[in-house]
Amino acid sequence: MKKIWIIIEREYLTRVRKKTFVISTLLFPLLYIALIGGMGFIAEKSKETLTVAVIDYSGYFTKEAIAAENNVDPSSTLVLATNLPQENNKEDNGYDGYIAIPSLNWQQGNDSLILSTYKSYGSAATGVVESKLNRIWRRVLNDSLQLDVSKQAILVQSKIGLISRNISDQQANSATAEGIGYFAGFLVYFILLIYGSQVMMGVMEEKTNRIAEVIVSSVRPFQMMLGKILGIGAVALTQFLIWIIFVFVVYNVGVKSGTSMGFMAEAVGGIQRMMGSVNVPLILGCFAFYFLGGFFFYASLYGAIGSAVNEDMREAQSLSFPVTMLVILSIAVMTAAVANPTGPVAVWGSIIPFSSPIVMMARIPYGVPGTVPVWQLGLSMALLIAGFLTTVWFAGKIYRTGILMYGKKITWKEMIRWAFAKG
């Protein structure tokens, strides 16, 4: 055990002290700030306002109705015109486009109107014009039906909603569970791919520098691989926790100071309301377990691949492709699990170790034990631990042979033979 702790300490301190760790850890917050600020800046700068001529043959779209809409939403302007503009360009008539409204019957359904423009516009710009016309038309219908304000409010507010409730788990909410399931599953997915490949690159680097030759001569392959995976896993966890702390700090500073990031308040408030309908401690605890268990499981496979290849990145990508496909397949199974969390695909996908870190996290928000029986959760965790220890064992045997082999192109067939070799 002492040797494993020495390897863990070496792996952790070596990587945390590297400039690449510091840069990558700081780079995410900078990208996060740039993304938040950049999205608002780009959205503001790319916003288009249209000036549209309205030629009304129906008599419903009056000058007063159009003026009222322009006052409510000045982002696009409607102008009542008497004749069709010349079909030349904006400079000749001052309009970006025009709409000819035929004689309409409020008692019948009507075809879509045509917005003729002098160039192409996105739905964000044309949608404003459509909304204004619809609001005017809705008022026409209300007046024609002689609906007062109170009756109009009833029509707007009155609707039938449907909330799915699990009788055996009163706290579960399908809509909330679906959102949390997708978020947690994809988060684990990205963690496995990003940090798993870091293990592979770290092993390749040590093999190239011949450092591993000295270490492997004094420790057993299993101890070597276990210490390396735990050490790099601790690095990944450290970086992940720093990012989480940063996000919370930015939110508190940004929202409370009323900066441009204040729009995050509504999003966080919505998340808090959603989390009120789920077992948050259970989800967080299971997420931590499956995050670490999934990382350890796949990191051992990526570590074995890193020990078998030299400096050729194409060879590393080729050997790691089957492992990456297992992660991608897990995402496909996760989508089926979200749609039917109690189906056989979801159940087996959440139990089998290679897919359980992603699939089980998509099922747990639906409720335990209502949707996920306790025995399934326990079996899934036990098999993931067993799978991790098994992959580390075989990866250690591959590591022992591969780390000392240079100048030869390795195949999966040969790596499997190393894993099952005696001695």
C-alpha positions in Angstrom: 0.0 0.0 0.0 2.9 2.3 0.8 4.2 2.0 -2.8 0.8 2.8 -4.2 0.6 6.0 -2.1 4.1 7.0 -3.3 3.0 6.5 -6.9 -0.2 8.5 -6.3 1.7 11.3 -4.7 4.2 11.4 -7.5 1.5 11.4 -10.2 -0.5 14.1 -8.4 2.3 16.5 -7.5 4.1 16.1 -10.9 1.0 17.0 -12.8 -0.4 19.7 -10.5 2.9 21.5 -10.7 3.1 21.5 -14.4 2.5 24.7 -16.3 0.0 22.9 -18.6 -2.2 22.1 -15.5 -2.2 25.7 -14.4 -2.8 27.0 -17.9 -5.7 24.5 -18.6 -7.2 25.2 -15.2 -7.2 28.9 -15.8 -8.1 28.6 -19.4 -11.6 27.2 -18.7 -12.6 30.2 -16.5 -11.4 32.6 -19.1 -13.3 30.7 -21.9 -16.3 30.6 -19.6 -16.3 34.4 -19.1 -15.6 35.0 -22.8 -18.5 32.7 -23.7 -21.0 34.4 -21.4 -19.9 37.9 -22.4 -19.4 37.0 -26.1 -22.8 35.4 -26.5 -24.5 38.6 -25.2 -22.2 40.8 -27.4 -22.7 38.8 -30.5 -26.5 38.5 -30.0 -26.7 42.3 -29.6 -24.5 43.1 -32.6 -26.2 40.5 -34.8 -29.7 41.7 -34.0 -31.4 42.9 -37.2 -34.3 45.4 -37.2 -36.7 45.4 -40.1 -38.8 48.2 -41.5 -41.8 46.5 -43.3 -44.5 48.1 -45.4 -48.0 46.7 -44.7 -50.5 47.0 -47.5 -53.8 46.2 -45.9 -56.8 45.2 -48.1 -58.7 43.7 -45.1 -59.3 46.9 -43.1 -58.2 45.2 -39.9 -54.6 46.3 -39.7 -55.2 50.0 -39.0 -52.7 52.7 -38.5 -53.6 52.9 -34.8 -53.2 49.1 -34.3 -49.8 49.2 -36.0 -48.6 52.2 -34.0 -49.5 50.4 -30.8 -47.4 47.4 -31.7 -44.5 49.6 -32.7 -44.6 51.3 -29.3 -44.7 47.9 -27.5 -41.8 46.4 -29.5 -39.6 48.9 -31.4 -37.1 46.2 -32.6 -38.9 46.0 -35.9 -41.2 48.6 -37.5 -44.4 48.2 -39.4 -45.5 51.0 -41.7 -49.0 51.2 -43.2 -48.7 51.9 -46.9 -51.3 52.4 -49.6 -49.5 50.9 -52.5 -47.0 48.1 -53.1 -43.4 49.5 -53.0 -41.2 49.4 -56.1 -39.5 46.0 -56.2 -36.0 47.4 -56.4 -34.1 47.8 -53.1 -34.3 49.3 -49.7 -32.5 52.5 -50.7 -35.3 53.3 -53.3 -38.3 53.0 -51.0 -36.9 52.9 -47.4 -38.3 49.5 -46.6 -36.6 46.1 -46.0 -39.7 44.3 -47.3 -43.5 44.4 -47.6 -46.5 42.4 -46.8 -49.7 42.5 -48.8 -52.7 41.5 -46.5 -55.7 40.3 -48.6 -59.3 40.5 -47.5 -59.5 38.2 -44.4 -62.5 36.5 -42.8 -62.1 36.2 -39.1 -64.5 33.3 -38.9 -62.4 31.1 -41.2 -58.8 29.9 -41.1 -56.5 31.9 -43.3 -53.4 31.0 -45.3 -50.0 32.3 -44.4 -49.0 35.8 -45.4 -45.9 36.4 -47.5 -43.2 38.7 -46.3 -41.3 39.9 -49.5 -37.8 41.1 -48.6 -34.9 42.4 -50.7 -32.5 40.0 -49.0 -32.6 37.0 -46.8 -33.3 37.4 -43.1 -33.2 34.9 -40.2 -36.1 33.7 -38.1 -35.1 36.0 -35.3 -35.8 39.1 -37.4 -38.9 37.9 -39.3 -40.3 36.3 -36.1 -40.7 39.8 -34.5 -42.8 40.9 -37.5 -44.9 37.7 -37.4 -45.5 38.2 -33.6 -46.7 41.8 -34.2 -49.2 40.7 -36.9 -50.5 37.9 -34.8 -51.1 40.2 -31.8 -53.1 42.6 -34.0 -55.0 39.7 -35.5 -55.8 38.3 -32.0 -57.2 41.6 -31.0 -59.4 41.6 -34.1 -60.7 38.2 -33.2 -61.4 39.3 -29.6 -63.3 42.3 -30.8 -65.2 40.3 -33.3 -66.2 37.7 -30.7 -67.0 40.6 -28.3 -64.7 39.2 -25.6 -63.9 41.6 -22.8 -60.5 41.7 -21.1 -61.5 39.2 -18.4 -62.6 36.6 -21.0 -59.4 37.2 -23.0 -57.3 36.5 -19.9 -59.2 33.3 -19.3 -58.5 32.1 -22.8 -54.8 32.9 -22.4 -54.3 31.4 -19.0 -56.7 28.4 -19.2 -55.0 25.2 -20.4 -54.7 21.6 -19.4 -51.3 20.4 -18.2 -50.2 16.9 -17.6 -47.7 15.9 -14.9 -46.5 12.3 -14.7 -46.4 11.0 -11.1 -44.9 7.8 -9.9 -47.2 6.3 -7.3 -44.4 4.3 -5.7 -42.1 7.4 -5.6 -44.1 10.6 -4.9 -41.0 12.8 -5.2 -40.1 11.8 -8.8 -40.9 14.2 -11.6 -40.5 12.9 -15.2 -39.7 16.3 -16.8 -37.1 17.2 -14.1 -35.6 13.7 -14.2 -35.2 13.8 -17.9 -33.3 17.1 -17.8 -31.1 16.0 -14.9 -30.5 12.6 -16.5 -29.3 14.1 -19.8 -27.1 16.7 -18.0 -25.5 14.1 -15.7 -25.0 11.5 -18.4 -23.3 13.9 -20.8 -21.2 15.4 -18.1 -19.9 11.9 -17.2 -19.4 11.3 -20.9 -17.1 14.3 -21.4 -15.2 13.5 -18.2 -14.4 10.0 -19.3 -13.2 11.1 -22.7 -11.2 14.1 -21.6 -9.5 12.7 -18.5 -9.2 9.2 -19.8 -7.2 10.4 -22.8 -5.0 12.4 -20.3 -4.0 9.1 -18.7 -3.1 7.6 -22.0 -1.0 10.7 -22.9 0.7 10.6 -19.5 1.7 7.0 -19.9 3.0 7.6 -23.4 5.1 10.5 -22.1 6.7 8.4 -19.4 7.4 5.6 -21.8 9.1 8.1 -24.2 11.2 9.5 -21.4 12.1 6.0 -20.1 10.9 7.0 -16.6 8.6 4.1 -16.3 11.4 1.6 -16.8 12.9 2.6 -13.4 9.6 2.6 -11.6 8.3 -0.7 -13.0 11.4 -2.5 -11.8 10.5 -1.9 -8.1 6.7 -2.2 -8.0 4.2 -4.7 -9.3 2.3 -3.8 -12.5 -1.0 -3.7 -10.6 0.3 -1.3 -8.0 1.9 0.8 -10.7 -1.3 1.1 -12.8 -3.5 1.6 -9.7 -1.3 4.3 -8.3 -1.1 6.1 -11.7 -4.9 6.0 -12.2 -5.7 7.2 -8.7 -3.1 10.0 -8.9 -4.3 11.3 -12.3 -7.9 10.9 -11.0 -7.1 13.1 -8.1 -5.7 15.7 -10.5 -8.9 15.5 -12.6 -11.0 15.8 -9.4 -8.9 18.8 -8.2 -9.3 20.6 -11.5 -13.0 19.8 -11.7 -13.6 21.1 -8.1 -11.7 24.4 -8.9 -14.0 24.9 -11.9 -17.1 24.3 -9.9 -16.0 26.8 -7.2 -15.2 29.3 -10.0 -18.7 28.9 -11.5 -20.4 29.5 -8.2 -18.2 32.6 -7.4 -18.8 34.1 -10.9 -22.6 33.5 -10.4 -22.7 35.1 -7.0 -20.5 38.1 -8.0 -22.2 38.6 -11.4 -25.8 38.2 -10.2 -25.6 40.2 -7.0 -23.7 43.0 -8.6 -26.2 43.3 -11.4 -23.7 42.8 -14.2 -24.5 41.5 -17.7 -24.5 38.0 -16.3 -27.6 38.7 -14.3 -29.7 36.6 -16.7 -28.1 33.6 -14.9 -30.3 34.3 -11.9 -33.4 33.1 -13.7 -31.7 29.9 -14.9 -30.3 29.1 -11.5 -33.7 29.8 -9.9 -35.3 27.4 -12.3 -32.6 24.8 -11.5 -33.3 25.2 -7.8 -37.1 24.7 -8.3 -36.3 21.6 -10.4 -34.0 20.2 -7.8 -36.7 20.5 -5.2 -38.6 17.6 -6.8 -35.6 15.1 -6.7 -33.5 13.5 -4.1 -30.5 15.8 -4.4 -28.1 14.1 -1.9 -28.7 10.7 -3.6 -28.0 12.2 -7.0 -24.9 14.0 -5.9 -23.6 10.9 -4.1 -24.2 8.6 -7.0 -22.7 11.1 -9.4 -19.5 11.2 -7.4 -19.4 7.4 -7.3 -20.1 6.9 -11.0 -17.8 9.8 -12.0 -14.9 8.2 -10.1 -15.8 4.6 -11.0 -16.3 5.4 -14.7 -13.0 7.3 -14.7 -11.1 4.5 -13.1 -12.6 1.9 -15.4 -11.8 3.7 -18.6 -8.6 5.2 -17.4 -7.1 1.8 -16.9 -8.0 0.9 -20.5 -6.5 4.1 -21.8 -3.4 3.6 -19.7 -2.9 0.2 -21.1 -3.1 1.6 -24.6 -0.6 4.3 -23.7 1.9 1.8 -22.5 1.6 -0.2 -25.8 2.3 2.6 -28.2 5.2 4.9 -28.8 5.1 8.5 -30.0 2.8 7.9 -32.9 -0.5 9.6 -32.1 -2.2 7.9 -35.1 -1.4 4.5 -33.6 -2.8 5.7 -30.2 -6.0 7.0 -31.8 -6.4 3.7 -33.7 -6.0 1.6 -30.6 -8.2 3.8 -28.4 -11.0 3.9 -31.0 -12.8 0.7 -29.6 -12.7 2.2 -26.1 -14.0 5.5 -27.3 -16.8 3.7 -29.2 -17.8 2.1 -25.9 -18.3 5.5 -24.4 -20.2 6.7 -27.4 -22.4 3.6 -27.4 -23.2 4.3 -23.7 -24.6 7.7 -24.8 -26.9 5.9 -27.3 -28.1 3.6 -24.6 -28.6 6.6 -22.3 -31.1 8.2 -24.8 -33.1 5.0 -24.7 -32.9 4.9 -20.9 -34.2 8.5 -20.6 -37.1 7.6 -22.9 -37.9 4.4 -21.0 -36.0 4.2 -17.7 -37.5 0.9 -16.7 -37.1 -0.9 -20.1 -34.6 -3.8 -20.5 -32.1 -1.7 -22.5 -32.0 0.9 -19.6 -31.8 -1.8 -16.9 -28.9 -3.8 -18.5 -27.2 -0.6 -19.7 -27.1 0.7 -16.1 -25.7 -2.6 -14.8 -23.0 -3.5 -17.3 -19.8 -1.7 -16.1 -18.7 -0.1 -19.4 -22.1 1.8 -19.8 -23.3 2.0 -16.2 -21.6 5.3 -15.3 -23.6 7.1 -18.0 -26.8 5.1 -18.1 -27.4 4.8 -14.4 -27.0 8.5 -13.9 -29.7 9.0 -16.5 -32.1 6.6 -14.5 -31.4 7.7 -10.9 -33.2 11.1 -11.2 -36.5 9.2 -12.0 -36.5 7.8 -8.4 -34.9 5.2 -6.1 -36.5 2.7 -5.4 -39.5 3.6 -7.5 -37.9 3.4 -10.9 -34.4 2.1 -10.0 -34.8 -0.8 -7.4 -32.1 -0.8 -4.7 -30.8 -4.2 -5.8 -30.2 -2.8 -9.3 -28.3 0.2 -7.9 -26.3 -2.0 -5.6 -25.5 -4.5 -8.3 -24.5 -1.8 -10.7 -22.1 -0.3 -8.1 -20.6 -3.7 -7.2 -20.0 -4.6 -10.8 -18.4 -1.3 -11.6 -16.0 -1.7 -8.7 -15.3 -5.3 -9.8 -14.9 -4.1 -13.4 -12.5 -1.4 -12.4 -10.3 -3.8 -10.4 -10.4 -6.3 -13.3 -9.4 -3.7 -15.9 -6.7 -2.4 -13.7 -5.3 -5.9 -13.2 -5.3 -6.7 -16.9 -4.1 -3.2 -17.8 -1.2 -3.7 -15.4 -0.1 -6.9 -17.1 -0.3 -5.1 -20.5 1.6 -2.2 -19.0 4.4 -4.4 -17.7 5.0 -5.7 -21.2 4.1 -2.7 -23.3 6.1 -0.1 -21.4 9.4 -1.9 -22.2 8.6 -2.5 -25.9 9.8 0.0 -28.5 9.7 0.2 -32.2 6.9 -2.3 -32.8 3.3 -1.6 -33.9 1.0 -3.3 -31.4 -2.5 -4.6 -32.1 -5.4 -5.4 -29.8 -4.9 -9.1 -30.4 -1.4 -8.9 -29.1 -2.4 -6.7 -26.1 -5.1 -9.3 -25.1 -2.5 -12.0 -25.3 -0.3 -10.0 -22.9 -3.2 -9.6 -20.5 -3.9 -13.3 -20.3 -0.3 -14.4 -20.3 0.8 -16.2 -17.1 3.5 -14.9 -14.8 
